[in-house]
Amino acid sequence: MEEDIIICNCNEIYKSTIVNAIKEKGLTTVEEVGDATEAGTVCGGCQDDIQEILDEINK
């Protein structure tokens, strides 16, 4: 099993939290992920990582 890693250091949001929110709520944008999980809403440094997760799930 893949290790669960912190994606958003500012808010301590893990990849599994982001993945679950995307799948459960049908999220398609970094902004929607931020609204649902608060990931990427402080410094924005993880927004590229969030986009990669979105691209991977919503191919």
Phi and psi in radians as a Rosetta constraint file:
Dihedral C 1 N 2 CA 2 C 2 CIRCULARHARMONIC -1.196 0.35
Dihedral N 2 CA 2 C 2 N 3 CIRCULARHARMONIC 2.446 0.35
Dihedral C 2 N 3 CA 3 C 3 CIRCULARHARMONIC -1.183 0.35
Dihedral N 3 CA 3 C 3 N 4 CIRCULARHARMONIC 2.357 0.35
Dihedral C 3 N 4 CA 4 C 4 CIRCULARHARMONIC -1.384 0.35
Dihedral N 4 CA 4 C 4 N 5 CIRCULARHARMONIC 2.125 0.35
Dihedral C 4 N 5 CA 5 C 5 CIRCULARHARMONIC -2.035 0.35
Dihedral N 5 CA 5 C 5 N 6 CIRCULARHARMONIC 2.678 0.35
Dihedral C 5 N 6 CA 6 C 6 CIRCULARHARMONIC -1.316 0.35
Dihedral N 6 CA 6 C 6 N 7 CIRCULARHARMONIC 2.211 0.35
Dihedral C 6 N 7 CA 7 C 7 CIRCULARHARMONIC -1.666 0.35
Dihedral N 7 CA 7 C 7 N 8 CIRCULARHARMONIC -0.815 0.35
Dihedral C 7 N 8 CA 8 C 8 CIRCULARHARMONIC -1.836 0.35
Dihedral N 8 CA 8 C 8 N 9 CIRCULARHARMONIC 1.804 0.35
Dihedral C 8 N 9 CA 9 C 9 CIRCULARHARMONIC -1.199 0.35
Dihedral N 9 CA 9 C 9 N 10 CIRCULARHARMONIC -0.630 0.35
Dihedral C 9 N 10 CA 10 C 10 CIRCULARHARMONIC -1.055 0.35
Dihedral N 10 CA 10 C 10 N 11 CIRCULARHARMONIC -0.725 0.35
Dihedral C 10 N 11 CA 11 C 11 CIRCULARHARMONIC -1.909 0.35
Dihedral N 11 CA 11 C 11 N 12 CIRCULARHARMONIC 0.099 0.35
Dihedral C 11 N 12 CA 12 C 12 CIRCULARHARMONIC 0.911 0.35
Dihedral N 12 CA 12 C 12 N 13 CIRCULARHARMONIC 0.929 0.35
Dihedral C 12 N 13 CA 13 C 13 CIRCULARHARMONIC -1.777 0.35
Dihedral N 13 CA 13 C 13 N 14 CIRCULARHARMONIC 2.174 0.35
Dihedral C 13 N 14 CA 14 C 14 CIRCULARHARMONIC -1.519 0.35
Dihedral N 14 CA 14 C 14 N 15 CIRCULARHARMONIC 2.748 0.35
Dihedral C 14 N 15 CA 15 C 15 CIRCULARHARMONIC -0.977 0.35
Dihedral N 15 CA 15 C 15 N 16 CIRCULARHARMONIC -0.726 0.35
Dihedral C 15 N 16 CA 16 C 16 CIRCULARHARMONIC -1.060 0.35
Dihedral N 16 CA 16 C 16 N 17 CIRCULARHARMONIC -0.632 0.35
Dihedral C 16 N 17 CA 17 C 17 CIRCULARHARMONIC -1.138 0.35
Dihedral N 17 CA 17 C 17 N 18 CIRCULARHARMONIC -0.741 0.35
Dihedral C 17 N 18 CA 18 C 18 CIRCULARHARMONIC -1.174 0.35
Dihedral N 18 CA 18 C 18 N 19 CIRCULARHARMONIC -0.803 0.35
Dihedral C 18 N 19 CA 19 C 19 CIRCULARHARMONIC -1.048 0.35
Dihedral N 19 CA 19 C 19 N 20 CIRCULARHARMONIC -0.809 0.35
Dihedral C 19 N 20 CA 20 C 20 CIRCULARHARMONIC -1.075 0.35
Dihedral N 20 CA 20 C 20 N 21 CIRCULARHARMONIC -0.748 0.35
Dihedral C 20 N 21 CA 21 C 21 CIRCULARHARMONIC -1.100 0.35
Dihedral N 21 CA 21 C 21 N 22 CIRCULARHARMONIC -0.740 0.35
Dihedral C 21 N 22 CA 22 C 22 CIRCULARHARMONIC -1.074 0.35
Dihedral N 22 CA 22 C 22 N 23 CIRCULARHARMONIC -0.822 0.35
Dihedral C 22 N 23 CA 23 C 23 CIRCULARHARMONIC -1.209 0.35
Dihedral N 23 CA 23 C 23 N 24 CIRCULARHARMONIC -0.767 0.35
Dihedral C 23 N 24 CA 24 C 24 CIRCULARHARMONIC -1.256 0.35
Dihedral N 24 CA 24 C 24 N 25 CIRCULARHARMONIC -0.600 0.35
Dihedral C 24 N 25 CA 25 C 25 CIRCULARHARMONIC -1.890 0.35
Dihedral N 25 CA 25 C 25 N 26 CIRCULARHARMONIC -0.026 0.35
Dihedral C 25 N 26 CA 26 C 26 CIRCULARHARMONIC 1.141 0.35
Dihedral N 26 CA 26 C 26 N 27 CIRCULARHARMONIC 0.657 0.35
Dihedral C 26 N 27 CA 27 C 27 CIRCULARHARMONIC -1.240 0.35
Dihedral N 27 CA 27 C 27 N 28 CIRCULARHARMONIC 2.536 0.35
Dihedral C 27 N 28 CA 28 C 28 CIRCULARHARMONIC -2.267 0.35
Dihedral N 28 CA 28 C 28 N 29 CIRCULARHARMONIC -0.140 0.35
Dihedral C 28 N 29 CA 29 C 29 CIRCULARHARMONIC -2.258 0.35
Dihedral N 29 CA 29 C 29 N 30 CIRCULARHARMONIC 2.778 0.35
Dihedral C 29 N 30 CA 30 C 30 CIRCULARHARMONIC -1.056 0.35
Dihedral N 30 CA 30 C 30 N 31 CIRCULARHARMONIC -0.660 0.35
Dihedral C 30 N 31 CA 31 C 31 CIRCULARHARMONIC -1.107 0.35
Dihedral N 31 CA 31 C 31 N 32 CIRCULARHARMONIC -0.733 0.35
Dihedral C 31 N 32 CA 32 C 32 CIRCULARHARMONIC -1.117 0.35
Dihedral N 32 CA 32 C 32 N 33 CIRCULARHARMONIC -0.697 0.35
Dihedral C 32 N 33 CA 33 C 33 CIRCULARHARMONIC -1.097 0.35
Dihedral N 33 CA 33 C 33 N 34 CIRCULARHARMONIC -0.725 0.35
Dihedral C 33 N 34 CA 34 C 34 CIRCULARHARMONIC -1.077 0.35
Dihedral N 34 CA 34 C 34 N 35 CIRCULARHARMONIC -0.740 0.35
Dihedral C 34 N 35 CA 35 C 35 CIRCULARHARMONIC -1.128 0.35
Dihedral N 35 CA 35 C 35 N 36 CIRCULARHARMONIC -0.663 0.35
Dihedral C 35 N 36 CA 36 C 36 CIRCULARHARMONIC -1.402 0.35
Dihedral N 36 CA 36 C 36 N 37 CIRCULARHARMONIC -0.563 0.35
Dihedral C 36 N 37 CA 37 C 37 CIRCULARHARMONIC -2.195 0.35
Dihedral N 37 CA 37 C 37 N 38 CIRCULARHARMONIC -0.208 0.35
Dihedral C 37 N 38 CA 38 C 38 CIRCULARHARMONIC 1.276 0.35
Dihedral N 38 CA 38 C 38 N 39 CIRCULARHARMONIC 0.038 0.35
Dihedral C 38 N 39 CA 39 C 39 CIRCULARHARMONIC -1.178 0.35
Dihedral N 39 CA 39 C 39 N 40 CIRCULARHARMONIC 2.353 0.35
Dihedral C 39 N 40 CA 40 C 40 CIRCULARHARMONIC 1.382 0.35
Dihedral N 40 CA 40 C 40 N 41 CIRCULARHARMONIC 0.191 0.35
Dihedral C 40 N 41 CA 41 C 41 CIRCULARHARMONIC -1.747 0.35
Dihedral N 41 CA 41 C 41 N 42 CIRCULARHARMONIC -0.071 0.35
Dihedral C 41 N 42 CA 42 C 42 CIRCULARHARMONIC -1.748 0.35
Dihedral N 42 CA 42 C 42 N 43 CIRCULARHARMONIC -1.363 0.35
Dihedral C 42 N 43 CA 43 C 43 CIRCULARHARMONIC -1.642 0.35
Dihedral N 43 CA 43 C 43 N 44 CIRCULARHARMONIC -0.382 0.35
Dihedral C 43 N 44 CA 44 C 44 CIRCULARHARMONIC 1.451 0.35
Dihedral N 44 CA 44 C 44 N 45 CIRCULARHARMONIC 0.015 0.35
Dihedral C 44 N 45 CA 45 C 45 CIRCULARHARMONIC -1.151 0.35
Dihedral N 45 CA 45 C 45 N 46 CIRCULARHARMONIC -0.342 0.35
Dihedral C 45 N 46 CA 46 C 46 CIRCULARHARMONIC -1.742 0.35
Dihedral N 46 CA 46 C 46 N 47 CIRCULARHARMONIC 0.068 0.35
Dihedral C 46 N 47 CA 47 C 47 CIRCULARHARMONIC -1.090 0.35
Dihedral N 47 CA 47 C 47 N 48 CIRCULARHARMONIC -0.586 0.35
Dihedral C 47 N 48 CA 48 C 48 CIRCULARHARMONIC -1.147 0.35
Dihedral N 48 CA 48 C 48 N 49 CIRCULARHARMONIC -0.678 0.35
Dihedral C 48 N 49 CA 49 C 49 CIRCULARHARMONIC -1.147 0.35
Dihedral N 49 CA 49 C 49 N 50 CIRCULARHARMONIC -0.698 0.35
Dihedral C 49 N 50 CA 50 C 50 CIRCULARHARMONIC -1.098 0.35
Dihedral N 50 CA 50 C 50 N 51 CIRCULARHARMONIC -0.723 0.35
Dihedral C 50 N 51 CA 51 C 51 CIRCULARHARMONIC -1.091 0.35
Dihedral N 51 CA 51 C 51 N 52 CIRCULARHARMONIC -0.697 0.35
Dihedral C 51 N 52 CA 52 C 52 CIRCULARHARMONIC -1.077 0.35
Dihedral N 52 CA 52 C 52 N 53 CIRCULARHARMONIC -0.715 0.35
Dihedral C 52 N 53 CA 53 C 53 CIRCULARHARMONIC -1.129 0.35
Dihedral N 53 CA 53 C 53 N 54 CIRCULARHARMONIC -0.774 0.35
Dihedral C 53 N 54 CA 54 C 54 CIRCULARHARMONIC -1.024 0.35
Dihedral N 54 CA 54 C 54 N 55 CIRCULARHARMONIC -0.812 0.35
Dihedral C 54 N 55 CA 55 C 55 CIRCULARHARMONIC -1.068 0.35
Dihedral N 55 CA 55 C 55 N 56 CIRCULARHARMONIC -0.711 0.35
Dihedral C 55 N 56 CA 56 C 56 CIRCULARHARMONIC -1.129 0.35
Dihedral N 56 CA 56 C 56 N 57 CIRCULARHARMONIC -0.737 0.35
Dihedral C 56 N 57 CA 57 C 57 CIRCULARHARMONIC -1.393 0.35
Dihedral N 57 CA 57 C 57 N 58 CIRCULARHARMONIC -0.678 0.35
Dihedral C 57 N 58 CA 58 C 58 CIRCULARHARMONIC -1.747 0.35
Dihedral N 58 CA 58 C 58 N 59 CIRCULARHARMONIC 0.522 0.35
